Amino acid sequence: MKSLPTLIIALFLTVYSVAGANEQIRLTNGEWPPYLSAKLPQNGAASHIVTEAFAAVGVDVEYGFFPWKRAYQLAVDGIWHGTLIWVKTPEREKDFYYSDVVISDPEYLFYLKSRKLKWKEVKDLKNLTIGATLHTVYPTLEAAEKEGILTIDRSGNYDNLYQRLLHKRIDAIPQVNQVGKYFQRARLSLKDRVKITHSSTVLQLRQYHLILSKNVEENSRFIELFNQGLAILKASGRYYEIISALDTGEYDKK
């Protein structure tokens, strides 16, 4: 027997199907498990949410997986409708319509237990070297770097950063909770995982959005449709089923 959330979504799909309203939207995607990945169930939890939100309003999604720089540029140029999932910045808002929040996740500093890093305010991070990826924005840390409190050392991907952390070449790595824990489960040995912890202090509550290019005329309508679909998922409880599945590791691997 189908659950109530599933029946509610099926009802909406039936209404749109009968009305002949099915459309297609093309979105660029990338590798950021467990939220986004061509290798994970439903292309990751965030992709799953976006797919079902659009489905609830009669829109089919096609994903294209690209390196992040290309994924972003294809969306900016309007070659693809948009891309997921991104934090909001003034620069990006010039080129994109932003959806309601798709995913929220607290960002922590991951560090070696032997380091015994304790902090409550950014000033407590004085003289630390924070490892970061090349294309991620870190508003709080970047502001602290400008004030001379700490240093941000940007290099490559998470594999590189965690190896540098384990060899004590950097002091900490900022990551949102689900991504940090997934990476450690998937990429580090148990011997290395037990060496790492994260701060109890939240660096920032990260909020991620679907963004659709302002260079595509129909996108102002698509962003409204998506927000309607997302609201349907939340009202039905389906959104929270997906988040629960994420918490229990159901998106870890195919």
LINBEL-V538626 format. One record per pair of residues at least 12 apart in sequence whose C-alpha atoms are under 6 Angstrom apart, sorted by sequence separation. I is the first residue (numbers start at 1). J is the second residue. D is the distance in Angstrom with one decimal. If there is no record, write none. Layout:
# LINBEL-V538626
i=I j=J d=D
i=I j=J d=D
This chain:
# LINBEL-V538626
i=134 j=154 d=5.4
i=132 j=153 d=6.0
i=133 j=154 d=5.2
i=134 j=155 d=5.9
i=128 j=150 d=5.2
i=129 j=151 d=4.8
i=130 j=152 d=4.8
i=131 j=153 d=4.9
i=132 j=154 d=4.6
i=133 j=155 d=5.6
i=126 j=149 d=4.7
i=127 j=150 d=4.9
i=129 j=152 d=5.8
i=130 j=153 d=5.9
i=131 j=154 d=5.9
i=133 j=156 d=5.7
i=126 j=150 d=5.3
i=133 j=157 d=5.8
i=24 j=59 d=5.5
i=26 j=61 d=6.0
i=28 j=63 d=5.7
i=29 j=64 d=5.8
i=30 j=65 d=5.1
i=22 j=58 d=4.6
i=23 j=59 d=4.7
i=24 j=60 d=4.6
i=25 j=61 d=5.1
i=26 j=62 d=4.8
i=27 j=63 d=5.1
i=28 j=64 d=4.8
i=29 j=65 d=4.7
i=30 j=66 d=5.6
i=21 j=58 d=5.9
i=22 j=59 d=5.2
i=23 j=60 d=6.0
i=24 j=61 d=5.7
i=26 j=63 d=6.0
i=28 j=65 d=5.9
i=131 j=170 d=5.9
i=130 j=170 d=6.0
i=129 j=170 d=5.3
i=130 j=171 d=5.8
i=16 j=58 d=5.3
i=129 j=171 d=5.4
i=130 j=172 d=5.1
i=131 j=173 d=5.1
i=13 j=56 d=5.6
i=28 j=71 d=5.3
i=130 j=173 d=5.9
i=12 j=56 d=5.8
i=9 j=56 d=5.9
i=27 j=80 d=5.9
i=26 j=80 d=5.5
i=27 j=81 d=5.7
i=29 j=83 d=6.0
i=26 j=81 d=5.4
i=27 j=82 d=4.9
i=28 j=83 d=4.6
i=29 j=84 d=5.9
i=27 j=83 d=5.0
i=111 j=172 d=4.6
i=110 j=172 d=5.4
i=109 j=172 d=5.8
i=110 j=173 d=5.1
i=109 j=173 d=5.4
i=109 j=174 d=4.5
i=108 j=174 d=5.6
i=108 j=175 d=5.7
i=107 j=175 d=5.3
i=107 j=176 d=3.9
i=106 j=176 d=5.4
i=107 j=177 d=5.9
i=105 j=176 d=5.8
i=106 j=177 d=5.9
i=113 j=195 d=5.7
i=112 j=195 d=5.6
i=113 j=196 d=5.5
i=112 j=196 d=4.6
i=113 j=197 d=5.9
i=111 j=196 d=5.6
i=111 j=197 d=5.7
i=110 j=197 d=5.7
i=111 j=198 d=5.9
i=110 j=198 d=4.1
i=109 j=198 d=5.5
i=109 j=199 d=5.6
i=108 j=199 d=6.0
i=108 j=202 d=5.3
i=107 j=202 d=5.9
i=108 j=203 d=5.3
i=107 j=203 d=5.4
i=107 j=204 d=5.2
i=106 j=204 d=6.0
i=107 j=205 d=5.9
i=106 j=205 d=4.3
i=105 j=205 d=5.8
i=106 j=206 d=5.8
i=105 j=206 d=5.3
i=104 j=206 d=5.6
i=104 j=207 d=4.5
i=103 j=207 d=5.9
i=103 j=208 d=5.2
i=102 j=208 d=5.7
i=101 j=208 d=5.7
i=102 j=209 d=5.3
i=101 j=209 d=5.1
i=99 j=209 d=5.5
i=99 j=210 d=5.3
i=98 j=211 d=4.8
i=97 j=211 d=5.5
i=96 j=211 d=5.7
i=97 j=212 d=5.1
i=96 j=212 d=5.2
i=96 j=213 d=4.5
i=95 j=213 d=6.0
i=96 j=214 d=5.2
i=95 j=214 d=5.6
i=87 j=207 d=5.9
i=87 j=208 d=4.8
i=86 j=208 d=4.9
i=85 j=208 d=5.5
i=86 j=209 d=5.2
i=85 j=209 d=5.1
i=99 j=223 d=6.0
i=85 j=210 d=5.2
i=84 j=210 d=4.8
i=83 j=211 d=5.6
i=82 j=211 d=5.6
i=82 j=212 d=4.0
i=81 j=212 d=5.7
i=82 j=213 d=5.4
i=81 j=213 d=6.0
i=78 j=213 d=5.8
i=76 j=213 d=5.5
i=78 j=215 d=5.2
i=75 j=213 d=5.8
i=78 j=216 d=5.6
i=54 j=226 d=5.5
i=57 j=229 d=5.6
i=56 j=229 d=5.2
i=54 j=229 d=5.6
i=53 j=229 d=4.2
i=53 j=230 d=4.7
i=44 j=251 d=5.9
i=41 j=251 d=5.6
i=40 j=253 d=5.0
i=41 j=254 d=5.4
i=40 j=254 d=5.3
i=5 j=236 d=4.7
i=5 j=237 d=5.8
i=5 j=238 d=5.5
